[in-house]
Structures are given as structure tokens and as C-alpha cells.
Amino acid sequence: MKALFIVYNQAYNQEIVEILEQFGQRGYTVWSEIGGRGSVDGEPHLGSHAWPTQNHALLSVMDDGLASKVMQKLREVDASNPALGLRAYTLGVEDAL
């Protein structure tokens, strides 16, 4: 199993959930109003007067094959609008309750 951790511009909030639903993935946890700055380029998302945009983050645990499919779809979304900011990471899940 994989844990898929996605950090994204708040503008993507509904689209990210729709991607999970498209693949039949029901369970996830969301953190909203998160500040941050990308490691490569782009503007900071800090929720401040100077940098008003914020990020959200989502964590979902799924089968390995499904995680690969969702990652591919996320790559397509990011490529269509790289200025918004979207990062995703898969992490191995050794055990779950």
C-alpha cells in the first residue's frame, strides 16, 4: 500500500477530490490553509497581505497500482497549469489499522 501526500494551491481543492473520486478512492484527510513556498520556483503561498494564496494538503492511503494512476493524473493537472503549484509524493505504508 501507498500513502499519497498531495500539497496544492487552494484553487485545486475540488479538482483533487474529483480525481480521487474518479478512481474510486473514497478515504482521505485534508489540511487546509497551509503556508509554504516551492523548492524550485513560483510565489510563496502564505495567506498574508503580500502573499495571499494558501495551500491545502491531502493524505490518502491506497493500493500501489491506484497510487500510480492517481500520480499520473496529478502530473497531467500540474503540467496544464504549473504556475498554480502542485506537489505529490508516494510513501510506503508498512501497516495500517
Buried (B, 14 or more C-beta within 10 A) or exposed (E): BBBBBBBBBBBBBEBBBEBBEEEEBEEBEBEEEBEBEBEEEBEBBBBEEEEEBBBBBBBBBBEEEBBEBBBEBBEEBBEEEEEBBBBBEBEEEEEEE
